[in-house]
Amino acid sequence: SVPSPLRTEEVQKIPDNRKALRKPEHRASLAARAQEKESKERTARISWLVSRIQGAMTQNDKAKVDELLPKLIHIKGKDDPFVLKLQAFWHIKQGRYDSAKKLLIKVLGRDPKDLEAGLNMAIIEIKTGKLDKARKRLKVLRDLYEDSNEVPELLRKING
């Protein structure tokens, strides 16, 4: 059977959402939800890119890294510490120590206590024969990060 059409008094009982949309708190709520959705999508996109970039780096797939890294830079910014450290890691892996060092100097300039940047800088110093600098850096990091396993391991390797 076909439903009967609504009577006028029934139609009048249906709430008019247009009025609700005019209220500032409702618009703010909609804007907040849209912003939250956008933030989640951005985070998901970043996670996807980072995963693919790290995989490409593991495979030494320069073409893939060169394709994906600019996309991450576009989203996070060229001066984002994570982006700088990721680029530095890639440069170290390729033996491009001078360019990696420049990137890590930017990170350490903002946060001298950054463990990952400090470790990578020590690796550069080791690979370029600056063992005294590496030892000094690693001793400072060991004092700052007593729970770190990487720092004492690197110190053992260079101390023999």
C-alpha angles and dihedrals in degrees: 000000000000115000115245117248118261117267119236094255090053092050090051090056092060108101117246104231092188088076091051090051089056091060111098093223091055092048089048090051091051091047091049091051091048091049091048091051091049091049092051091049091049091049091049091049091049092048091049092049094046091050092050093044093050090048091050090049091051089052091045087236099162094177092055093045090049089051098046105034095068088054091055090046089052091055101038101027131250093265097049108127093227091051092047092050092046091051091046091052090052092049091049090050088054093047093248094136099161094056091043090052092052091053093048092048087060091053095044090046088063097036115017090183096058103134098201094047091045093051092048091048089051089051090053090049091050093047091049094048098253094130096155091055090047092050092049092048093047093049090054090048091047090056092047097043107035091166094055116112095190096063099057089040092057091045090053091050095053095039091053 
